[in-house]
Amino acid sequence: MALVEIHLVSSYPLYCAEGANRGFNFYGVSYTPDCYVDGDQVSAGYSAAITNRMNQPSPVTVTMWGMYMPNRGDGTIYAQFRNDSTASITARVYFVIVEDSCYYVAPNGDTWHNDVARDYLPNELGETVTVAPGDSVTFSRAFNVPLGWDQERCRIYAWIQEDTGDKEVFQAGIVELPDLVGAPSIPAIVQPFNCVRVPESQPTLVLNSVDPQGDDIAYRIMWDTDPNFANPESTTSSPQASGSNFYFTFPSPLTNNETYWWKVRASDPSGTGLWTPYTSAHSLTVLTGLPVNTCSWYQTKAEQFSGSLFFATTVAGDSIIIIPGGATLIDTFFFEDFETGTMPAGWTVVNGNSDPYEWTVGTTGDIGAYTPPDYGSAYAYYSDDDAGSGSTSYNEELISPAVAIPPAASDLDIVYGYGFRLYETGEKMRVKMRRFTGSSWTTWTDIALYTTSASGTATIDLTSYLPCDSVQFNWFYSDSTSASHWGWAGACDNVALRYTFQTSGNEGTVTSTPVVFDDLAGMYNRPNWGTAAWYKATAGDSIGIQVEYNNGSTWQLIPDGDLPGNATGFYSALAVDSVDLSGLNTTTYNALRLIAQFYRVPSESPGDPSLLAWELGNLASFIGIAENGSGLKAIQPVLRVVPTVSKNTVSISFMLGNGDMASSLSIYDASGRLVRSFDLKSVIGYPISVQWDGNDNSGRKTSAGIYFVKLETEQSAVVEKVVLLK
């Protein structure tokens, strides 16, 4: 049960304006001292009323956790509200920091005051939520504890309460501020990258979390084929060294050709014992037919496609299709949410006074209750508080990449979340824009100005600035006209550019999320990009692919000089086809993304093209899948090794695709040294089987260890792993 003491008179030293507003406006308090239990006024017998309320069962369970950095005075608190009843609950969620044992001689003679309301997070109005039976919702709040409060005597309450009627408090949670000190960081995902496809049925995750006190860290990993984790499996690791990479291998084989979602959180069992929030969910797909020690970026599920940029296309089921014609749509053609935790590619930071402090990505307690709405796990911010007193900030700037305006755009607006916390007059956060037209950039123009503490979502109409080729935006913080040159902070998040358009219903595009070569190479060393592949519902679907790269500031098509045919796109009459990217310079072309072009031809069948999946980085020599009357028929060779772990003879068999011819069948040790080669006759298409007795080409018995069986054909190559035991 949460007991909160509110002081209503502004001249009182324990006065809290938010608490006073809540007392007057929510409860209708007219005099003090007074007591309310739920929404009922209790004129006398406070203790009995409170005890009676505590003995009543609750339909809600509240779980709280978080972290607090006492040297900085800031932290983040999380609260999960689970509806244990059989009916939906609609109410408001509130957070407040309270302080115990505050000394003040009140007019009624009371001297010691407990659970005194100090700060509502972000304010006393709370947030409306509806929780279905059996469901749960989680809220987070950044907070700051100013100097002068006794940190050892502070705690945080979170509760869920009806907004009207009898204003019942369904349940409350409490956490002591000192218990949040020393909680580990939310785990960093070192590997794999999101949307990875791997050949191992028991892939390995690499995770890292740091505990401020150096306590050992336990990781809890959860995975499921359902992106909502409806029926998950999970496991908790033994304690691991703080700051060291933890390698987690799935304890049992995952299903081949299945996509899984997984997430992880961390705790310090010998320290606070508190769990961090889970990371955002990542996906991985298992395909044991991929070459060993390789991986690719692969999307085939609706949730994986959701981060793409859609133009007159949409997700239907687990496919992408053209939106029916005649609809007026809003196209978001640029979006950034800073969820990677680092400054995104193409964004520029200007440090106007060359001190160590500049715009960065993460979270900060210096923004107080004025965080950008719906910021997820990170936002971009500049902390003037970190820069310190007397450090004049003339121009601390965060500049977006230049964004090309679609030719079809006849209107334009920008939407972004913002937060600005003021310390004294003279601190400002401006939002500026400039446009590229003709052959040059215009000067910067202010489109928004923040001079008082506020947070929210801004929508600014930029139609009057059209036509233009590109636009660029600048979040500009300064304190040059303030007295102390020492302010709080400014922030932005969820930046989107959009316009409305009328679809023809016969064409559209979708642009993938970026894929970085270093992420692929970080998993397994590789020489090149391999291939880009796309998977259509039928061979007749008119869907083509183009490949873009990031040149450091903008995305543009790879020129035909390096990828012939890219300007017009790659089309074929195959249900699955690929483009060879192995010749691209991986330094110049370090970050790529795919564009799928859809065309509906009403007079032809099928009339509705559908994209089932797409892929980047497959190192197999992908030659496509042809379609015939019996369905899809693979023409990539199939290699089988039985058993894969053996003390004796290993059976090796393979099947070639139509028209393909075997070139060689060889066995290599783990160092890449050729151990055994087999003499193959020229065969086409039918099963071939050979036996390996574990001897090398000289007839000597090989040692125990890992070996690789490699089949090379005129059109492809396949590798399988085998382990020899003594």
matplotlib code that plots the C-alpha trace (Angstrom):
import matplotlib.pyplot as plt

x = [0.0, 1.3, 1.0, 1.9, 2.0, 1.2, 1.9, -0.4, 0.9, 3.6, 5.3, 5.9, 9.4, 8.0, 5.6, 5.4, 3.4, 2.5, 1.3, -0.8, -2.4, -3.3, -4.7, -6.9, -7.9, -8.1, -9.3, -10.8, -8.9, -10.2, -8.4, -5.5, -4.7, -6.9, -6.8, -8.1, -8.2, -8.9, -11.2, -13.0, -12.3, -11.5, -12.2, -11.0, -9.7, -6.9, -5.1, -8.2, -9.2, -5.7, -5.5, -8.9, -7.9, -4.6, -6.5, -8.5, -7.4, -6.1, -6.7, -3.3, 0.3, 2.9, 6.6, 9.2, 12.9, 15.4, 18.8, 20.1, 23.5, 24.0, 27.1, 24.9, 21.6, 19.7, 18.2, 15.3, 12.5, 10.3, 7.0, 5.0, 1.2, -0.3, -4.1, -4.8, -8.6, -11.1, -12.2, -10.3, -9.1, -9.0, -7.2, -4.3, -0.7, 1.2, 4.8, 6.1, 9.4, 8.8, 11.2, 11.1, 12.0, 11.8, 12.0, 9.7, 7.6, 4.2, 1.4, -0.3, 2.9, 4.0, 7.8, 8.7, 7.1, 7.2, 6.5, 6.5, 5.8, 8.8, 8.4, 5.7, 7.1, 6.6, 3.7, 0.7, -1.6, -0.5, -1.1, -4.2, -3.9, -6.2, -5.0, -6.8, -7.3, -4.1, -2.1, 0.6, 1.9, 5.3, 6.1, 9.4, 10.3, 13.5, 14.1, 16.5, 17.2, 18.4, 21.0, 19.3, 17.2, 18.4, 18.9, 19.1, 15.6, 13.9, 11.7, 9.6, 5.9, 4.1, 0.3, -2.7, -5.9, -9.3, -9.7, -13.4, -16.0, -14.7, -11.1, -10.0, -6.3, -6.0, -2.4, 0.8, 4.5, 7.4, 11.2, 13.8, 16.1, 19.3, 18.1, 18.5, 22.1, 24.5, 22.0, 23.7, 23.3, 20.7, 22.7, 24.4, 23.9, 27.4, 26.3, 24.3, 22.8, 19.0, 17.4, 20.4, 20.1, 22.5, 23.4, 23.7, 20.6, 22.1, 23.4, 25.4, 24.5, 27.2, 26.1, 27.7, 26.5, 28.4, 27.7, 28.9, 30.2, 31.7, 29.3, 28.9, 25.9, 23.3, 21.6, 18.0, 17.4, 13.9, 13.0, 9.9, 8.7, 5.9, 7.2, 4.8, 6.4, 3.1, 4.7, 8.4, 11.3, 13.8, 16.9, 19.0, 22.8, 25.2, 26.9, 29.3, 32.1, 30.9, 32.0, 33.1, 31.4, 29.0, 28.5, 25.2, 24.4, 20.8, 20.5, 18.6, 18.3, 16.1, 13.8, 15.3, 13.9, 12.1, 12.3, 12.7, 12.5, 14.7, 15.5, 17.6, 17.9, 20.5, 20.7, 23.4, 22.4, 25.1, 24.3, 20.9, 19.3, 17.2, 16.6, 17.1, 14.3, 14.5, 16.3, 14.2, 13.3, 15.8, 15.0, 17.1, 16.3, 17.9, 18.7, 21.1, 21.6, 23.7, 27.4, 29.1, 30.6, 28.6, 25.5, 23.2, 20.6, 17.2, 13.6, 10.5, 8.0, 5.7, 7.4, 10.8, 9.4, 7.8, 10.9, 11.0, 9.9, 6.7, 5.5, 2.1, 2.9, 1.9, 2.4, -0.3, 0.2, 3.9, 4.1, 4.5, 1.9, 0.7, -2.0, -5.2, -5.6, -7.5, -6.3, -4.9, -1.8, 0.8, 4.2, 7.0, 10.1, 12.6, 12.6, 15.1, 14.5, 18.1, 17.4, 20.8, 22.2, 24.9, 24.8, 23.3, 25.3, 24.9, 24.1, 26.5, 27.4, 28.8, 30.6, 30.5, 32.9, 35.1, 34.6, 34.2, 30.4, 28.2, 25.0, 25.0, 22.6, 21.2, 19.3, 20.0, 18.5, 19.3, 16.2, 14.2, 10.5, 10.8, 11.9, 10.7, 7.4, 7.6, 11.4, 11.9, 15.4, 17.3, 17.0, 19.5, 20.3, 22.7, 23.4, 24.4, 24.4, 27.3, 29.2, 29.2, 29.0, 30.6, 31.1, 29.2, 27.4, 27.0, 26.0, 25.7, 24.2, 22.7, 22.3, 20.3, 21.4, 20.3, 17.0, 15.9, 12.3, 10.2, 9.2, 5.6, 5.5, 3.1, 3.0, 5.5, 5.7, 8.2, 7.2, 9.5, 9.5, 11.2, 12.2, 13.7, 14.4, 15.1, 17.3, 17.3, 16.3, 18.5, 18.7, 17.2, 16.7, 15.9, 15.0, 16.2, 15.9, 17.5, 16.8, 18.8, 17.3, 18.9, 22.5, 23.0, 21.7, 19.7, 20.6, 19.2, 15.7, 14.2, 11.0, 10.7, 11.9, 11.9, 12.5, 10.5, 10.5, 8.4, 8.1, 5.8, 5.5, 5.8, 4.2, 5.4, 4.0, 6.8, 4.7, 5.6, 9.2, 8.4, 9.6, 13.1, 15.5, 16.5, 16.0, 18.2, 17.4, 19.3, 18.6, 20.5, 21.1, 22.6, 22.9, 25.0, 22.5, 21.9, 23.5, 25.5, 25.8, 24.8, 21.5, 19.8, 19.3, 17.6, 16.6, 14.9, 13.6, 11.4, 12.2, 9.9, 9.5, 6.2, 3.8, 0.4, -0.2, -2.9, -1.9, -2.4, -2.8, -0.5, 3.0, 4.8, 8.2, 9.5, 13.0, 14.6, 16.4, 20.2, 22.6, 26.2, 29.0, 30.9, 27.9, 28.1, 31.9, 31.8, 29.9, 32.2, 35.1, 34.1, 35.7, 32.7, 29.0, 28.0, 24.5, 21.3, 18.3, 14.5, 11.7, 8.4, 5.1, 5.1, 7.7, 5.3, 5.2, 6.6, 9.0, 12.5, 15.3, 17.7, 20.6, 21.4, 24.5, 25.2, 27.8, 28.3, 25.4, 22.7, 21.4, 21.8, 21.8, 25.0, 26.2, 25.9, 29.7, 30.0, 26.7, 25.5, 21.8, 21.1, 19.7, 16.7, 16.5, 16.9, 13.9, 13.6, 11.1, 12.2, 10.4, 13.7, 16.6, 19.7, 22.2, 25.9, 27.4, 30.8, 32.6, 31.6, 34.3, 33.2, 34.8, 33.0, 29.8, 29.9, 26.2, 23.5, 19.8, 17.4, 14.6, 11.9, 9.8, 6.3, 4.3, 0.7, -0.3, -4.1, -4.3, -1.8, -1.9, -0.9, -2.2, -1.1, 2.7, 3.8, 7.2, 7.8, 11.3, 14.6, 18.2, 21.6, 25.0, 24.4, 27.8, 26.5, 26.6, 22.9, 21.5, 17.8, 14.8, 12.7, 9.0, 7.2, 3.8, 4.8, 5.9, 9.3, 12.2, 15.7, 18.6, 21.1, 23.1, 22.2, 25.0, 24.4, 26.9, 25.8, 26.6, 27.9, 29.7, 31.5, 34.2, 34.2, 33.1, 31.1, 28.7, 28.7, 25.9, 24.8, 22.2, 22.9, 20.4, 19.2, 22.0, 24.6, 27.9, 30.1, 33.6, 35.2, 34.4, 37.0, 37.6, 39.5, 40.6, 39.9, 42.9, 41.8, 44.4, 43.2, 42.9, 41.1, 39.8, 37.5, 37.6, 34.2, 33.0, 30.9, 27.5, 24.4, 21.4, 21.2, 22.3, 26.0, 27.3, 30.9, 32.3, 35.1, 37.0, 38.7, 42.0, 43.8, 45.0, 48.1, 46.1, 47.0, 44.4, 43.5, 43.3, 40.2, 38.7, 36.5, 36.5, 34.6, 33.2, 33.1, 31.2, 32.0, 30.0, 30.1, 27.5, 27.8, 29.5, 28.1, 29.9, 29.0, 30.8, 31.7, 33.4, 35.7, 36.1, 38.9]
y = [0.0, 3.5, 6.3, 9.7, 12.9, 16.1, 19.6, 22.1, 25.5, 27.0, 28.7, 25.4, 24.0, 20.5, 22.0, 20.1, 21.9, 18.6, 17.1, 20.2, 20.1, 16.5, 17.2, 20.1, 18.8, 15.1, 14.7, 18.2, 18.8, 21.9, 21.8, 20.0, 17.7, 15.4, 11.8, 10.0, 6.2, 5.4, 8.4, 8.4, 11.1, 9.7, 12.3, 10.2, 6.8, 7.0, 3.8, 1.6, 2.8, 2.1, -1.3, -2.3, -1.3, -3.3, -6.5, -6.4, -8.6, -6.9, -7.8, -6.4, -7.5, -4.7, -5.5, -2.8, -2.5, 0.0, 1.6, 4.7, 6.4, 8.3, 10.2, 11.7, 11.8, 10.2, 6.9, 5.0, 3.2, 0.5, -0.9, -3.8, -4.0, -7.5, -7.9, -11.1, -10.7, -11.9, -8.4, -5.6, -2.8, 0.8, 3.2, 5.6, 4.8, 7.1, 7.4, 9.5, 10.0, 10.3, 11.1, 9.9, 11.5, 15.1, 17.6, 20.6, 22.1, 22.3, 24.6, 21.7, 20.9, 17.8, 17.8, 14.6, 13.9, 10.6, 9.6, 13.2, 13.7, 15.2, 14.7, 13.0, 11.3, 12.9, 14.8, 14.3, 13.6, 10.0, 7.9, 6.1, 2.4, -0.5, -4.0, -7.0, -10.1, -11.9, -9.3, -6.9, -3.5, -2.0, 1.7, 3.4, 6.8, 8.7, 10.6, 13.0, 13.4, 16.9, 17.8, 18.4, 15.3, 12.5, 9.7, 7.1, 7.9, 8.2, 5.6, 5.4, 4.4, 3.3, 2.6, 2.0, 3.9, 4.5, 8.0, 8.4, 6.9, 5.8, 6.2, 2.8, 2.1, -1.4, -2.0, -0.2, -1.1, 0.4, 0.3, 1.9, 4.2, 2.7, -0.7, 0.6, 1.5, -0.9, -2.6, -3.9, -2.4, -3.7, -6.3, -5.3, -7.7, -8.2, -10.9, -11.8, -8.9, -8.7, -10.7, -13.1, -16.4, -19.1, -22.7, -23.9, -25.5, -24.4, -20.9, -18.9, -15.4, -13.1, -10.8, -8.2, -6.4, -4.2, -4.0, -0.8, -2.7, -5.4, -8.1, -11.2, -11.1, -13.7, -13.5, -14.7, -15.5, -16.0, -17.3, -18.2, -18.7, -16.2, -12.5, -11.8, -14.6, -16.4, -19.7, -19.0, -21.1, -19.5, -20.2, -18.4, -18.6, -19.1, -15.9, -14.5, -11.9, -8.3, -6.7, -9.9, -11.4, -14.2, -16.9, -18.6, -21.6, -22.7, -25.8, -27.8, -27.7, -25.1, -26.2, -25.9, -23.1, -21.6, -18.0, -17.3, -14.2, -13.8, -11.2, -11.1, -9.3, -9.3, -9.3, -9.2, -12.0, -11.2, -7.4, -5.7, -8.9, -6.6, -7.6, -5.1, -4.7, -7.1, -6.0, -5.4, -8.6, -9.8, -12.5, -15.3, -17.9, -21.4, -22.9, -25.8, -25.7, -22.5, -23.0, -23.7, -20.7, -18.2, -16.2, -13.8, -11.1, -12.5, -11.3, -13.4, -12.5, -9.5, -8.3, -8.3, -6.3, -3.7, -1.5, -1.1, 2.0, 1.3, 3.2, 2.1, -1.4, -3.1, -6.2, -8.8, -11.9, -12.6, -11.2, -7.7, -6.7, -3.6, -1.6, -1.5, 1.6, 4.7, 5.1, 8.3, 7.3, 8.9, 7.8, 8.0, 8.1, 8.9, 7.7, 7.6, 6.4, 6.1, 2.6, 1.3, 3.2, 4.9, 8.0, 6.7, 6.8, 10.1, 12.2, 15.0, 16.4, 19.9, 20.7, 24.4, 25.1, 22.0, 20.7, 17.0, 17.3, 17.1, 15.5, 11.8, 8.8, 7.2, 8.5, 11.1, 12.1, 15.7, 15.9, 15.1, 14.4, 15.9, 12.9, 12.7, 10.6, 6.9, 7.0, 3.2, 2.6, 5.7, 9.2, 11.8, 14.4, 17.2, 17.6, 21.2, 20.1, 17.6, 20.5, 22.4, 26.0, 28.7, 26.5, 28.6, 26.6, 28.8, 26.1, 22.4, 20.9, 17.6, 17.6, 15.0, 13.4, 15.1, 13.5, 13.4, 14.5, 12.0, 13.5, 12.7, 14.8, 17.7, 18.2, 17.6, 17.6, 16.6, 14.8, 14.4, 13.8, 16.4, 17.2, 20.4, 21.1, 24.7, 25.8, 29.6, 32.1, 32.3, 28.6, 27.6, 24.6, 25.5, 23.2, 24.4, 23.2, 24.0, 22.7, 21.9, 23.4, 24.1, 23.5, 24.8, 24.7, 27.5, 29.1, 27.5, 28.6, 28.2, 26.0, 25.6, 27.2, 25.9, 28.2, 26.6, 23.1, 20.9, 17.6, 16.3, 15.4, 18.2, 18.1, 20.9, 21.5, 22.1, 22.2, 25.9, 24.9, 22.7, 22.1, 21.2, 18.3, 17.5, 18.8, 18.7, 19.4, 20.7, 20.4, 23.4, 24.0, 27.2, 28.9, 31.9, 34.4, 32.7, 34.0, 31.0, 29.2, 26.0, 24.5, 21.2, 19.3, 19.0, 15.9, 14.6, 11.2, 9.4, 11.8, 11.2, 12.9, 12.1, 13.2, 12.1, 10.6, 8.9, 5.4, 4.0, 0.5, -0.9, -0.2, 0.4, -0.1, -1.2, -0.4, -2.6, -1.7, -1.2, -4.1, -3.5, -5.7, -5.5, -7.1, -10.1, -10.3, -9.9, -13.2, -15.1, -13.8, -13.4, -12.1, -10.3, -9.5, -12.7, -12.4, -10.5, -12.8, -12.3, -14.9, -14.4, -16.2, -17.3, -17.0, -14.7, -12.0, -8.8, -7.8, -6.5, -5.6, -2.6, -2.2, 1.1, 2.0, 4.8, 7.2, 8.7, 11.1, 9.8, 6.6, 6.1, 3.4, 1.5, 2.8, 0.5, 0.7, -1.4, -3.3, -3.5, -3.3, -1.8, 1.5, -0.3, -3.2, -6.9, -9.0, -12.7, -15.4, -17.4, -17.6, -17.2, -15.3, -13.5, -10.8, -11.3, -8.7, -10.4, -7.9, -4.9, -3.1, -3.7, -0.4, 1.8, -0.3, -1.1, -0.5, -1.7, -1.9, -3.5, -1.8, -4.1, -2.7, -4.1, -3.9, -5.2, -6.1, -6.4, -8.3, -11.0, -13.7, -13.5, -10.0, -9.3, -9.7, -10.9, -10.8, -13.7, -12.9, -11.2, -11.8, -10.2, -11.9, -15.5, -16.9, -20.0, -19.7, -19.0, -19.8, -19.6, -21.9, -22.6, -23.3, -26.1, -27.8, -29.8, -26.8, -25.4, -27.5, -26.6, -26.8, -26.1, -29.3, -31.2, -32.7, -35.2, -36.5, -39.4, -39.6, -36.1, -37.4, -40.8, -43.1, -45.2, -44.8, -41.8, -42.0, -39.0, -38.6, -35.8, -34.9, -32.4, -30.1, -30.3, -29.6, -29.3, -31.4, -32.3, -31.0, -32.3, -33.8, -33.0, -33.1, -30.4, -30.2, -27.3, -25.4, -25.6, -28.3, -30.8, -34.2, -36.4, -36.0, -38.4, -39.3, -38.4, -39.5, -37.0, -37.5, -35.4, -35.2, -38.7, -39.6, -40.4, -42.0, -42.5, -43.8, -42.1, -44.4, -41.6, -42.0, -39.2, -39.4, -41.3, -44.0, -42.7, -42.5, -38.9, -37.6, -36.9, -33.4, -31.3, -31.8, -30.2, -32.0, -29.8, -30.5, -28.3, -28.3, -26.2, -23.9, -24.0, -25.3, -26.9, -27.6, -29.9, -30.5, -33.9, -34.7, -37.7, -39.3, -41.6]
z = [0.0, -0.9, 1.7, 0.3, 2.4, 0.4, 1.6, -0.1, 1.0, -1.3, 1.6, 3.4, 2.9, 2.0, -0.6, -3.9, -6.6, -8.4, -5.1, -4.3, -7.7, -7.2, -3.8, -5.0, -8.4, -8.0, -4.4, -3.8, -0.6, 1.2, 4.5, 6.2, 7.8, 5.8, 4.7, 1.6, 1.1, -2.5, -3.3, 0.1, 2.7, 6.1, 8.8, 11.7, 12.5, 9.9, 11.1, 11.1, 7.6, 6.2, 7.9, 6.6, 3.0, 3.2, 4.1, 0.9, -2.1, -5.2, -8.8, -9.9, -9.2, -9.4, -10.0, -9.9, -10.8, -12.1, -11.6, -9.9, -10.1, -6.9, -8.1, -10.9, -9.0, -11.9, -12.8, -14.4, -12.7, -14.3, -13.1, -14.5, -13.8, -14.3, -14.4, -12.4, -12.7, -15.3, -16.4, -18.2, -16.1, -17.3, -14.9, -14.6, -13.7, -11.4, -10.1, -7.3, -5.4, -1.7, 1.2, 4.8, 8.1, 6.9, 9.8, 9.8, 12.5, 10.9, 12.1, 13.8, 15.8, 13.8, 13.4, 11.5, 8.2, 6.3, 2.7, 1.7, -2.1, -3.7, -7.5, -9.6, -12.7, -15.1, -13.5, -11.2, -14.1, -14.6, -17.8, -18.9, -19.6, -20.3, -19.2, -20.5, -18.2, -17.8, -19.7, -18.3, -19.2, -18.3, -17.8, -17.4, -15.9, -15.8, -12.6, -10.9, -7.2, -6.4, -3.9, -0.5, -0.6, 1.6, -0.9, 1.8, 2.9, -0.6, -2.2, -5.4, -5.5, -8.6, -8.5, -10.7, -9.8, -11.2, -12.6, -11.7, -9.5, -6.2, -7.5, -6.2, -6.0, -7.4, -6.3, -5.5, -5.7, -3.8, -4.2, -1.9, -3.8, -2.2, -3.6, -7.1, -6.6, -8.3, -10.6, -13.7, -17.1, -19.6, -21.6, -24.8, -27.7, -29.1, -31.5, -33.5, -35.3, -35.7, -38.5, -38.8, -40.6, -39.4, -40.3, -36.7, -35.1, -31.7, -32.4, -29.9, -28.5, -27.2, -24.4, -22.1, -19.0, -16.5, -12.8, -11.2, -8.1, -10.2, -8.9, -11.0, -13.5, -14.3, -17.6, -18.3, -22.0, -23.4, -26.9, -28.8, -32.4, -31.4, -31.5, -28.6, -26.6, -26.0, -25.1, -24.5, -23.4, -21.0, -19.0, -16.5, -16.6, -13.8, -12.5, -15.0, -14.6, -14.9, -18.2, -19.8, -22.9, -22.0, -24.7, -24.6, -26.8, -27.1, -25.0, -27.6, -31.4, -32.9, -35.7, -39.2, -41.4, -38.5, -37.2, -33.5, -31.4, -28.3, -25.6, -22.5, -19.2, -16.4, -12.6, -9.9, -7.5, -5.0, -5.1, -5.5, -7.0, -9.2, -12.8, -15.7, -18.3, -21.2, -24.3, -27.4, -29.1, -31.8, -34.4, -35.9, -38.5, -38.7, -42.1, -41.8, -45.6, -45.3, -45.8, -42.4, -40.7, -42.7, -42.0, -43.8, -43.1, -43.7, -43.3, -43.8, -41.0, -40.7, -37.5, -39.3, -42.2, -39.9, -39.8, -43.6, -45.5, -47.5, -50.5, -51.7, -50.2, -47.0, -45.0, -45.3, -43.2, -43.6, -47.1, -48.7, -51.3, -53.2, -51.4, -53.5, -55.6, -54.8, -51.2, -49.8, -47.8, -45.5, -46.6, -44.0, -46.1, -43.4, -39.8, -36.9, -33.4, -32.1, -30.7, -31.7, -28.8, -30.9, -33.2, -36.5, -39.8, -41.6, -38.5, -37.7, -34.3, -34.0, -30.7, -30.7, -27.7, -28.3, -24.7, -24.0, -24.0, -27.1, -28.5, -27.9, -27.9, -24.7, -21.7, -19.1, -15.8, -16.6, -18.8, -15.7, -16.4, -19.9, -21.8, -25.4, -25.6, -26.4, -26.5, -26.1, -24.7, -26.1, -27.6, -28.8, -26.2, -25.2, -21.4, -20.5, -16.9, -17.7, -19.3, -16.0, -14.9, -17.0, -20.0, -22.6, -25.2, -28.2, -30.7, -29.7, -32.9, -34.0, -37.8, -39.7, -43.0, -46.1, -47.1, -50.7, -51.3, -53.3, -56.7, -56.0, -52.8, -53.0, -49.2, -46.5, -42.7, -40.0, -36.8, -33.9, -30.1, -28.1, -24.5, -23.0, -19.4, -18.5, -15.6, -16.2, -18.8, -21.8, -22.5, -25.8, -28.1, -31.7, -34.5, -37.9, -41.5, -44.8, -48.3, -51.3, -54.5, -57.8, -57.1, -53.5, -49.9, -48.5, -45.1, -41.9, -41.0, -37.5, -37.5, -33.7, -30.5, -26.9, -24.0, -21.3, -19.8, -22.0, -23.8, -26.5, -30.1, -32.7, -36.2, -38.4, -41.9, -44.4, -47.6, -48.2, -48.6, -51.6, -54.3, -53.3, -53.9, -50.3, -46.8, -43.6, -40.0, -37.0, -33.3, -31.9, -28.2, -26.7, -23.3, -24.5, -23.1, -19.7, -16.5, -15.4, -18.8, -16.9, -17.9, -17.9, -21.2, -24.6, -26.5, -29.6, -30.8, -33.3, -36.2, -39.2, -42.6, -44.4, -47.1, -48.4, -51.8, -53.9, -54.9, -58.4, -57.0, -59.7, -58.4, -55.1, -53.4, -50.1, -48.7, -46.2, -43.0, -43.4, -43.3, -42.3, -43.7, -40.4, -38.6, -41.0, -40.9, -37.1, -36.9, -39.3, -41.3, -44.9, -48.1, -49.6, -49.5, -51.3, -52.8, -52.4, -52.9, -53.0, -52.7, -54.5, -54.1, -57.7, -60.5, -62.5, -59.8, -61.2, -58.4, -59.0, -56.7, -56.5, -54.0, -52.2, -50.2, -47.7, -48.8, -45.4, -45.5, -47.8, -49.4, -53.1, -55.7, -56.3, -59.7, -62.7, -63.1, -59.9, -60.2, -63.8, -64.2, -60.8, -62.2, -63.7, -61.2, -61.4, -62.6, -63.5, -64.2, -61.1, -57.9, -56.1, -57.6, -56.6, -57.5, -57.1, -54.9, -54.3, -56.5, -54.4, -52.4, -48.8, -47.6, -50.0, -49.8, -46.1, -45.5, -47.9, -48.1, -50.6, -52.6, -53.9, -56.8, -57.3, -60.5, -60.9, -64.5, -64.3, -67.6, -66.4, -63.8, -61.1, -60.7, -57.2, -56.7, -53.3, -51.6, -49.2, -48.0, -48.9, -48.0, -48.0, -47.5, -48.6, -49.5, -51.3, -55.1, -55.3, -58.7, -58.1, -57.9, -61.0, -60.8, -62.5, -62.2, -59.2, -57.1, -56.4, -57.3, -56.0, -58.4, -55.7, -54.8, -51.7, -49.5, -46.7, -44.2, -41.9, -39.1, -38.3, -35.2, -35.8, -34.6, -37.7, -41.3, -42.6, -45.5, -47.8, -50.4, -52.7, -55.2, -58.0, -59.6, -63.2, -65.6, -62.9, -62.8, -59.9, -60.0, -56.7, -53.4, -50.7, -47.0, -45.1, -41.5, -39.2, -40.4, -44.0, -45.0, -47.7, -46.1, -48.6, -52.1, -54.0, -57.7, -59.1, -62.5, -64.5, -63.2, -63.5, -61.2, -59.5, -56.0, -55.5, -52.3, -51.1, -47.8, -45.8, -43.5, -41.7, -43.7, -45.6, -49.2, -48.1, -46.3, -42.8, -40.1, -39.3, -35.8, -33.9, -34.5, -36.8, -40.5, -43.4, -46.4, -49.5, -52.7, -55.6, -58.8, -62.0, -60.5, -56.8, -53.6, -50.4, -47.1, -44.2, -40.9, -39.4, -36.1, -35.8, -32.3, -31.1]

ax = plt.figure().add_subplot(projection="3d")
ax.plot(x, y, z, "-o")
ax.set_aspect("equal")
plt.show()
